[in-house]
């Protein structure tokens, strides 16, 4: 068992939360992570719908496991029923990001649900705390999928922990027990982990991507807006996406204005996504992708991260005269 005050307050056996990756983190993965002792999250994603939330939420509910749901703030602005569906599903945590969460805080709290949001700098953390969120996700530029690429996880985590008095989860590049131990030692209340779960059989990741993910190393990702530009996805323009490099990103990253005018290129990407041609279609992955070498189920991942981090933290503590503590709820206990 590995715990922090925050994870203990949720009756988790380990402070591991799977990131709600759209198209990857469905109900089966969420249930498996929760059964293993962490908190499983379901991702609505860009293609999220009320039907998806209802269908995927039923899986951890039927397994009688706690779970969370991740929503895109801009998508909720466009379709408020997404938040209605998430509240009706009765998760213990909802994450809302990529928008000002202030309008939704009270509604989530009135439903007896905790609210989390991602931040990318210390000011964002202060704003989130002022808005009344319950937990902050400090997401560094190493993370896969959408976010900002301004600050790496460790300097961001340190800055955020100095600024706020609410629990902080570390996100971005945490791909092993060593990474988990490092962020907990720094004072994080838990780790928000995405890429490490990509190859789980419980994930919705297309099988055709597995060999590319296994063959990638830590330098094989790129931060780009080319996918959103080509597909016309309504992401706020300040957010890019970290994906595995391929022929499409090599040609179009940084040249999005030309891409918008190139109908043939956009049509080719759309077709590739439909057909599973990942020479062109995107595979979201963070810089921790180089640590993936095989398919492992969620329980194995959670257990190995937990046991390894507990061992490291225990060894460090044994050689230290006093354990560090953090007012924001870090202070991991093995």
C-alpha positions in Angstrom: 0.0 0.0 0.0 1.1 3.5 -0.8 -0.8 6.5 0.3 -1.0 10.3 0.7 -3.6 12.2 2.8 -5.5 12.9 -0.4 -5.6 9.3 -1.7 -6.5 8.0 1.8 -9.4 10.5 1.9 -10.8 8.7 -1.2 -10.1 5.2 0.2 -7.6 4.5 -2.5 -4.8 2.0 -1.9 -2.4 3.9 -4.1 -2.3 7.6 -5.3 -2.4 6.6 -9.0 -5.1 8.1 -11.3 -5.3 7.2 -15.0 -5.6 10.3 -17.2 -9.0 10.4 -19.0 -7.6 10.0 -22.5 -10.2 10.4 -25.1 -10.5 7.2 -27.3 -8.3 5.3 -24.8 -9.7 5.5 -21.3 -13.1 3.9 -21.3 -15.0 2.2 -18.6 -13.1 -1.1 -18.8 -9.8 0.7 -18.1 -11.3 2.8 -15.4 -12.7 -0.2 -13.6 -9.4 -2.1 -13.8 -7.4 0.8 -12.4 -9.9 1.2 -9.5 -9.9 -2.5 -8.8 -6.1 -2.3 -8.6 -6.4 0.4 -5.9 -6.1 3.6 -7.9 -8.8 5.8 -9.3 -9.9 5.0 -12.8 -11.0 7.8 -15.1 -13.2 7.8 -18.2 -12.4 10.3 -20.9 -15.1 11.9 -23.0 -12.6 13.3 -25.4 -13.1 15.4 -28.6 -15.7 12.9 -29.9 -17.4 12.6 -26.5 -21.2 12.3 -26.3 -23.9 11.7 -23.7 -24.2 8.1 -25.0 -20.5 7.5 -24.5 -20.5 8.8 -21.0 -23.6 6.7 -20.1 -22.3 3.5 -21.7 -18.7 3.7 -20.3 -19.8 4.8 -16.8 -22.0 1.8 -16.5 -18.9 -0.5 -16.5 -17.2 0.6 -13.3 -20.6 1.2 -11.7 -21.5 -2.5 -12.4 -18.1 -3.5 -10.9 -19.0 -1.4 -7.8 -15.8 0.6 -8.2 -15.2 4.3 -7.7 -14.4 6.2 -10.9 -14.0 9.7 -12.4 -15.0 11.3 -15.6 -12.9 13.8 -17.7 -14.6 16.4 -19.7 -13.4 19.1 -22.1 -14.6 22.5 -20.9 -15.1 23.9 -24.4 -17.1 20.9 -25.3 -19.4 21.4 -22.3 -19.8 25.0 -23.4 -21.1 23.7 -26.7 -23.1 20.8 -25.3 -24.2 21.3 -21.7 -25.8 17.9 -21.6 -22.3 16.4 -21.4 -22.0 17.7 -17.8 -25.5 16.6 -17.0 -24.7 13.1 -18.1 -21.4 13.1 -16.1 -23.2 14.3 -12.9 -26.0 11.7 -13.4 -23.3 8.9 -13.6 -22.3 9.7 -10.0 -18.5 9.6 -10.3 -16.5 10.6 -7.2 -14.4 13.1 -9.3 -15.0 15.1 -12.5 -12.1 16.8 -14.2 -12.9 19.8 -16.4 -10.2 21.5 -18.4 -9.2 23.7 -21.3 -11.7 26.4 -20.2 -12.6 28.6 -17.2 -14.1 26.1 -14.7 -15.7 28.8 -12.5 -19.2 28.5 -13.9 -19.4 24.7 -13.1 -17.8 24.5 -9.6 -21.0 25.0 -7.6 -23.0 22.6 -9.7 -20.4 19.8 -9.4 -20.1 20.4 -5.6 -23.9 20.4 -5.2 -23.9 16.9 -6.7 -21.4 15.8 -4.0 -18.6 15.3 -6.5 -15.0 16.6 -6.4 -13.8 18.8 -9.2 -10.3 18.8 -10.7 -8.7 20.9 -13.4 -5.4 21.0 -15.3 -3.1 24.0 -14.9 0.1 24.8 -16.8 1.6 27.6 -14.6 1.5 29.0 -11.1 -1.0 31.7 -12.0 -3.4 29.1 -13.3 -3.1 27.1 -10.1 -3.9 30.2 -8.1 -6.9 30.9 -10.3 -8.1 27.3 -9.9 -7.9 27.5 -6.1 -9.7 30.8 -6.1 -12.5 29.3 -8.2 -13.0 26.6 -5.7 -11.7 23.4 -7.3 -10.8 20.5 -5.0 -7.7 19.2 -6.7 -5.2 20.7 -9.2 -3.5 18.7 -12.0 -0.1 20.2 -12.7 0.4 19.1 -16.3 3.8 19.5 -17.7 4.7 19.7 -21.4 6.0 16.1 -21.5 2.4 14.8 -21.3 0.7 13.2 -24.3 -2.4 14.6 -25.9 -3.6 18.2 -25.5 -2.1 20.8 -23.2 0.5 23.6 -23.2 4.1 23.0 -23.9 5.5 25.9 -21.8 6.8 24.2 -18.6 8.1 20.7 -17.8 6.4 18.7 -15.1 9.0 19.0 -12.3 9.5 22.8 -12.4 5.8 23.2 -12.8 5.0 20.9 -9.8 7.4 22.8 -7.6 6.0 26.2 -8.6 2.4 25.1 -8.1 3.1 23.4 -4.7 4.6 26.7 -3.4 1.4 28.6 -4.4 -1.6 26.6 -3.4 -2.9 24.9 -0.3 -5.1 22.3 -2.0 -4.0 18.8 -3.2 -1.9 18.8 -6.4 -1.6 15.8 -8.8 1.5 15.7 -11.0 1.0 14.9 -14.7 3.3 14.5 -17.7 6.1 12.0 -18.3 5.5 9.8 -15.3 6.1 6.4 -16.8 7.6 4.3 -14.1 7.8 3.6 -10.3 10.8 6.1 -10.3 8.6 8.8 -11.7 5.8 8.2 -9.2 8.3 8.2 -6.3 9.8 11.4 -7.5 6.6 13.4 -7.7 5.4 12.0 -4.4 8.7 12.9 -2.7 8.3 16.4 -4.1 4.9 16.7 -2.4 2.4 15.8 -5.0 -0.8 14.2 -3.6 -0.9 11.7 -6.5 0.1 11.0 -10.1 -2.1 11.5 -13.1 -0.8 9.0 -15.6 -1.7 8.5 -19.2 0.9 7.1 -21.6 1.8 4.2 -19.4 -1.7 2.7 -19.8 -1.8 3.0 -23.6 -1.0 -0.7 -24.2 -3.3 -2.1 -21.6 -5.7 -4.7 -23.0 -8.4 -2.9 -21.0 -7.7 0.4 -23.0 -9.5 1.3 -26.2 -6.2 2.0 -28.0 -6.3 0.5 -31.5 -4.2 -2.7 -31.8 -2.6 -1.3 -35.0 -0.8 1.3 -32.9 0.9 -1.1 -30.5 4.0 -1.8 -32.5 4.6 1.9 -33.1 4.2 2.7 -29.5 6.5 -0.1 -28.4 9.1 1.0 -31.0 9.1 4.7 -30.0 11.6 6.3 -27.7 11.5 9.4 -25.6 12.5 11.7 -28.5 9.9 10.4 -30.9 7.0 12.7 -30.0 6.2 16.1 -31.3 3.9 18.9 -30.0 1.7 20.1 -32.8 -1.5 21.8 -33.8 -1.5 20.1 -37.2 -4.1 17.4 -36.4 -6.7 19.9 -35.0 -6.1 22.2 -37.9 -6.5 19.5 -40.5 -9.6 18.0 -38.9 -11.3 21.3 -38.0 -11.6 20.2 -34.3 -12.7 23.2 -32.2 -9.9 23.1 -29.7 -8.9 26.6 -28.4 -5.9 27.6 -30.5 -3.5 27.9 -27.5 -3.6 24.2 -27.0 -1.4 21.8 -29.0 -1.2 18.1 -28.9 1.8 15.8 -28.2 1.7 12.8 -30.6 4.2 10.3 -32.1 6.0 11.7 -35.1 4.9 10.5 -38.4 4.8 11.6 -42.1 1.9 13.9 -41.4 3.4 15.8 -38.5 6.8 16.0 -40.2 5.2 17.7 -43.2 2.7 20.0 -41.5 3.8 20.8 -37.9 4.4 24.6 -38.0 2.7 25.0 -41.3 -0.9 24.9 -40.1 -2.0 28.0 -42.1 -1.1 26.2 -45.4 -2.6 23.0 -44.2 -6.0 24.6 -43.6 -6.0 25.5 -47.3 -4.9 22.1 -48.5 -8.0 20.0 -49.1 -6.1 17.0 -50.3 -3.9 16.8 -47.2 -6.9 17.2 -44.9 -8.9 14.5 -46.8 -5.9 12.2 -46.6 -5.7 12.5 -42.8 -9.4 12.0 -42.4 -9.2 8.8 -44.5 -6.1 7.6 -42.6 -7.9 8.1 -39.3 -10.9 6.1 -40.6 -8.7 3.3 -42.0 -6.2 3.1 -39.1 -3.2 4.2 -41.2 -0.9 5.5 -38.6 1.8 6.7 -41.1 -0.6 9.7 -41.2 -3.1 9.4 -38.4 -2.1 10.6 -35.0 -1.2 8.5 -31.9 -1.3 10.6 -28.7 1.7 9.8 -26.5 3.9 11.6 -24.0 7.6 11.6 -23.6 7.4 8.6 -21.3 6.5 6.5 -24.3 10.1 5.2 -24.5 9.5 3.3 -21.2 6.9 1.1 -22.8 8.2 -2.2 -24.1 5.3 -4.6 -23.9 1.6 -5.0 -23.3 0.7 -5.2 -19.6 -2.7 -5.1 -17.9 -3.7 -2.2 -15.7 -3.4 -4.2 -12.5 0.2 -5.1 -13.3 1.1 -1.5 -14.1 -0.6 -0.1 -10.9 1.0 -2.8 -8.7 4.5 -2.4 -10.2 4.4 1.4 -9.9 3.1 1.2 -6.4 5.5 -1.4 -5.1 8.5 0.2 -6.8 7.7 3.7 -5.5 7.0 2.4 -2.0 10.4 0.7 -2.0 12.2 3.8 -3.2 10.5 6.1 -0.8 11.1 3.6 2.0 14.8 3.4 1.3 15.1 7.1 1.1 13.2 7.6 4.4 15.4 5.0 6.1 18.5 7.0 5.2 16.9 10.4 6.2 16.6 11.8 9.8 13.2 13.2 9.1 10.4 12.8 6.5 9.5 15.9 4.5 5.9 17.0 4.7 3.8 19.2 2.5 0.8 21.3 3.6 -0.9 20.6 0.3 -1.4 16.9 1.1 1.7 15.2 -0.3 3.8 13.3 2.3 3.5 9.8 0.8 3.4 6.9 3.2 4.6 3.5 2.1 
